[in-house]
């Protein structure tokens, strides 16, 4: 008779399979993911005056600044969408992606103290960061909804409320892309710490190469238009605006290209992450 395996026994291999992402372990440690998320918000807003209200104020400030710079001064069109709605929606989506990339990019360096004390699936940290970004996006969506409700009640402009529900599927798309890029960067900065200084610059440059403060229709034909089309976030932004506002330049080819690239980036990032985590504590 075979002896039954002790359920208290956990086998940790020094050289695990690089293709094994330990997703089963991540699910078993789901309480840790929730606790990590809760502690993040408690620490971040513990000694602040307005607390989580900053999540509502920041999108409004950014939207008003963009309205003045890109709307009033530059005079960039928004395809008939009220400018405030346009900028609130664009920045909300982009901030969601940027938050995932930025937080996941410092997974190893910011949590080295935790990794050295206790074992848990390291992938739990990027997943928790993605959950944090999702909660923040839900809060930042409030100013957009209030603004959309105002335009609807005044009869000025109405969004597609059904499209708003469908647009949440785009968040999964962006979350996968952000997670993939974030863990790739975290894998690189685990060994070369100075690369972390370039993350914010990279994210800012990427934003201006994405139709966030301008629609794709405003990009002149030529090299600039081609570069924007090669951006995997462009189809997501255009799909989002099409679902909500009924305007946007998007095609099946653009969507297929972005989805394929997202899958490649995600699995490539997870592979790199799984490879680096084996020896990270030896390089701290």
C-alpha positions as CSV (number, residue, x, y, z in Angstrom):
1,X,0.0,0.0,0.0
2,X,1.3,3.4,-0.9
3,X,1.7,5.8,1.9
4,X,-0.6,8.8,1.9
5,X,1.2,12.1,1.3
6,X,1.2,14.4,4.3
7,X,-1.0,17.4,3.4
8,X,1.2,19.5,5.6
9,X,4.2,18.7,3.5
10,X,5.2,21.4,0.9
11,X,7.9,20.5,-1.5
12,X,10.0,23.5,-2.8
13,X,12.4,22.7,-5.6
14,X,15.5,24.7,-6.0
15,X,15.3,24.4,-9.8
16,X,11.6,24.4,-10.7
17,X,10.3,24.1,-14.2
18,X,10.5,27.5,-15.9
19,X,7.1,26.8,-17.5
20,X,5.5,26.1,-14.2
21,X,3.9,29.4,-13.1
22,X,2.6,28.0,-9.7
23,X,-0.9,29.3,-10.5
24,X,-2.3,26.7,-8.1
25,X,-0.2,28.1,-5.3
26,X,-1.3,31.6,-6.2
27,X,-5.0,30.5,-5.8
28,X,-4.2,28.8,-2.5
29,X,-2.6,32.0,-1.3
30,X,-5.5,34.2,-2.4
31,X,-6.0,35.4,1.2
32,X,-2.5,36.8,1.0
33,X,-3.3,38.7,-2.2
34,X,-6.4,40.3,-0.5
35,X,-4.4,41.1,2.7
36,X,-1.6,42.7,0.6
37,X,-4.2,44.8,-1.2
38,X,-5.8,46.0,2.0
39,X,-2.5,46.8,3.7
40,X,-1.5,48.9,0.6
41,X,-4.5,51.2,0.9
42,X,-4.2,51.5,4.7
43,X,-0.5,52.4,4.5
44,X,-0.9,54.8,1.6
45,X,-3.8,56.9,3.0
46,X,-3.1,56.5,6.7
47,X,-1.6,59.9,7.3
48,X,-3.2,62.0,4.5
49,X,-5.7,64.8,4.8
50,X,-8.1,63.8,2.0
51,X,-7.3,60.1,1.9
52,X,-8.9,58.2,-1.0
53,X,-10.5,61.4,-2.2
54,X,-7.2,62.0,-4.0
55,X,-8.2,59.3,-6.4
56,X,-11.2,61.5,-7.4
57,X,-9.3,64.8,-7.4
58,X,-6.3,63.7,-9.5
59,X,-8.4,62.6,-12.6
60,X,-10.3,65.9,-12.5
61,X,-7.0,68.0,-12.3
62,X,-5.4,66.0,-15.1
63,X,-8.6,66.4,-17.3
64,X,-8.8,70.1,-16.7
65,X,-5.1,70.6,-17.5
66,X,-5.4,68.6,-20.7
67,X,-8.6,70.5,-21.6
68,X,-6.6,73.7,-21.4
69,X,-3.4,72.6,-23.0
70,X,-4.7,70.2,-25.8
71,X,-8.2,71.6,-26.2
72,X,-7.9,75.4,-25.7
73,X,-4.2,76.0,-26.7
74,X,-3.5,73.3,-29.2
75,X,-7.1,73.0,-30.4
76,X,-6.9,69.2,-31.0
77,X,-10.3,67.8,-31.9
78,X,-12.1,65.0,-30.0
79,X,-14.4,63.6,-32.7
80,X,-17.4,65.5,-31.3
81,X,-17.0,64.1,-27.8
82,X,-17.2,66.7,-25.0
83,X,-13.6,67.4,-24.1
84,X,-14.0,66.8,-20.4
85,X,-15.6,63.4,-21.1
86,X,-12.9,62.6,-23.6
87,X,-10.0,63.4,-21.3
88,X,-11.5,61.8,-18.2
89,X,-12.1,58.5,-20.1
90,X,-8.7,58.5,-21.8
91,X,-6.8,59.2,-18.6
92,X,-8.8,56.7,-16.6
93,X,-7.9,53.9,-18.9
94,X,-4.2,54.9,-19.2
95,X,-3.8,55.4,-15.5
96,X,-5.0,51.9,-14.9
97,X,-2.4,50.5,-17.3
98,X,0.4,52.8,-16.0
99,X,-0.4,51.9,-12.3
100,X,0.0,48.2,-13.1
101,X,3.3,48.6,-15.0
102,X,4.8,51.0,-12.4
103,X,3.9,48.9,-9.4
104,X,4.8,45.5,-11.0
105,X,8.1,46.9,-12.2
106,X,9.5,47.1,-8.6
107,X,8.2,43.8,-7.5
108,X,11.6,42.4,-6.5
109,X,13.3,45.5,-5.2
110,X,10.3,46.8,-3.2
111,X,9.5,43.4,-1.6
112,X,13.0,42.0,-1.0
113,X,12.6,42.2,2.7
114,X,9.4,40.1,2.4
115,X,10.9,37.6,0.0
116,X,13.7,36.9,2.4
117,X,11.5,36.1,5.4
118,X,8.7,33.8,4.2
119,X,7.8,31.7,1.2
120,X,4.8,32.5,-0.9
121,X,4.2,32.4,-4.7
122,X,6.1,35.5,-5.9
123,X,3.6,36.0,-8.6
124,X,1.1,36.9,-5.9
125,X,2.6,40.4,-5.6
126,X,2.1,41.4,-9.3
127,X,-1.4,40.0,-9.2
128,X,-2.1,42.0,-6.0
129,X,-0.8,45.1,-7.7
130,X,-3.1,44.5,-10.6
131,X,-6.0,44.2,-8.1
132,X,-5.0,47.5,-6.5
133,X,-5.0,49.2,-9.9
134,X,-8.5,47.8,-10.6
135,X,-9.9,49.2,-7.3
136,X,-8.3,52.6,-8.0
137,X,-9.7,52.6,-11.5
138,X,-13.2,51.9,-10.1
139,X,-12.9,54.9,-7.8
140,X,-11.5,57.1,-10.5
141,X,-14.4,56.2,-12.7
142,X,-16.8,58.1,-10.5
143,X,-15.9,61.6,-11.9
144,X,-16.4,60.3,-15.4
145,X,-19.8,58.8,-14.6
146,X,-20.9,62.0,-12.9
147,X,-19.8,64.0,-15.9
148,X,-21.5,61.6,-18.3
149,X,-24.7,61.8,-16.2
150,X,-24.6,65.6,-16.4
151,X,-24.3,65.7,-20.1
152,X,-27.1,63.1,-20.4
153,X,-29.5,65.0,-18.2
154,X,-28.9,68.3,-20.0
155,X,-29.4,66.6,-23.4
156,X,-26.0,67.7,-24.6
157,X,-24.4,64.3,-25.1
158,X,-25.2,60.8,-24.1
159,X,-22.8,57.8,-23.8
160,X,-23.7,54.2,-24.5
161,X,-24.4,52.9,-21.0
162,X,-24.5,49.3,-22.4
163,X,-21.1,49.9,-24.0
164,X,-19.8,50.9,-20.5
165,X,-20.5,47.4,-19.2
166,X,-18.9,45.8,-22.3
167,X,-15.8,48.0,-21.8
168,X,-14.9,46.2,-18.6
169,X,-13.7,43.4,-20.8
170,X,-11.1,45.7,-22.1
171,X,-9.7,46.0,-18.6
172,X,-8.7,42.4,-18.7
173,X,-7.0,43.0,-22.0
174,X,-5.0,46.0,-20.5
175,X,-4.4,44.1,-17.2
176,X,-2.7,41.3,-19.1
177,X,-0.6,43.7,-21.1
178,X,0.4,45.7,-18.1
179,X,1.2,42.6,-16.1
180,X,3.4,41.3,-18.9
181,X,5.3,44.5,-19.3
182,X,5.6,45.1,-15.6
183,X,7.1,41.7,-14.8
184,X,9.5,42.0,-17.7
185,X,10.7,45.3,-16.3
186,X,10.9,43.9,-12.8
187,X,12.9,41.0,-14.0
188,X,15.4,43.4,-15.6
189,X,15.6,45.8,-12.6
190,X,16.2,42.9,-10.3
191,X,19.7,42.7,-11.6
192,X,20.2,46.2,-13.0
193,X,18.6,48.5,-10.4
194,X,19.3,51.8,-12.3
195,X,16.8,50.7,-15.0
196,X,14.0,51.4,-12.6
197,X,14.8,55.1,-13.0
198,X,13.7,54.9,-16.6
199,X,10.3,53.4,-15.9
200,X,8.4,56.6,-15.3
201,X,10.0,58.2,-18.4
202,X,9.1,55.2,-20.4
203,X,5.5,55.2,-19.2
204,X,5.2,58.9,-20.0
205,X,6.6,58.6,-23.5
206,X,4.3,55.6,-24.1
207,X,1.3,57.7,-23.1
208,X,2.0,60.3,-25.7
209,X,2.5,57.6,-28.3
210,X,-1.0,56.4,-27.4
211,X,-4.3,58.1,-28.4
212,X,-5.0,59.2,-24.8
213,X,-5.3,63.0,-25.2
214,X,-6.0,62.9,-28.9
215,X,-8.1,60.5,-31.1
216,X,-6.4,58.3,-33.7
217,X,-8.2,60.3,-36.4
218,X,-6.1,63.4,-35.5
219,X,-2.8,61.7,-36.2
220,X,-1.5,62.7,-39.6
221,X,-0.8,60.0,-42.1
222,X,2.8,58.9,-42.4
223,X,5.4,57.6,-40.0
224,X,3.7,59.0,-36.9
225,X,0.4,57.2,-37.8
226,X,2.2,53.9,-38.4
227,X,4.0,54.1,-35.1
228,X,0.8,54.8,-33.2
229,X,-0.9,51.9,-35.0
230,X,2.0,49.6,-33.9
231,X,1.3,50.6,-30.3
232,X,-0.7,47.6,-28.8
233,X,-2.7,50.0,-26.5
234,X,-4.1,52.0,-29.5
235,X,-6.8,49.4,-30.4
236,X,-7.9,49.2,-26.8
237,X,-8.3,53.0,-26.6
238,X,-10.2,53.2,-29.8
239,X,-12.4,50.2,-28.9
240,X,-13.2,51.9,-25.6
241,X,-14.3,55.1,-27.2
242,X,-16.3,53.2,-29.8
243,X,-18.1,51.3,-27.1
244,X,-18.8,54.4,-25.1
245,X,-19.2,57.2,-27.6
246,X,-19.8,55.4,-30.9
247,X,-16.7,56.9,-32.6
248,X,-13.3,55.4,-33.1
249,X,-11.0,54.0,-35.7
250,X,-10.6,50.3,-35.1
251,X,-10.5,47.2,-37.2
252,X,-10.4,43.4,-36.8
253,X,-6.8,43.4,-37.9
254,X,-5.8,46.0,-35.3
255,X,-7.6,44.0,-32.5
256,X,-6.0,40.7,-33.6
257,X,-2.5,42.2,-33.7
258,X,-2.8,43.8,-30.3
259,X,-4.3,40.6,-28.7
260,X,-1.5,38.4,-30.2
261,X,1.2,40.8,-29.0
262,X,-0.4,41.0,-25.6
263,X,-0.4,37.2,-25.2
264,X,3.2,37.0,-26.3
265,X,4.3,39.8,-23.8
266,X,2.3,38.3,-21.0
267,X,3.7,34.8,-21.3
268,X,7.2,36.1,-22.1
269,X,7.0,38.3,-19.0
270,X,5.9,35.4,-16.8
271,X,8.7,33.2,-18.2
272,X,11.3,35.9,-17.3
273,X,9.7,36.4,-13.9
274,X,9.8,32.7,-13.1
275,X,13.4,32.5,-14.2
276,X,14.6,35.5,-12.1
277,X,12.7,34.6,-8.9
278,X,14.9,31.4,-8.5
279,X,18.1,33.4,-7.9
280,X,16.9,36.8,-6.9
281,X,17.8,36.5,-3.3
282,X,21.4,35.7,-4.3
283,X,21.7,39.0,-6.2
284,X,20.2,41.3,-3.5
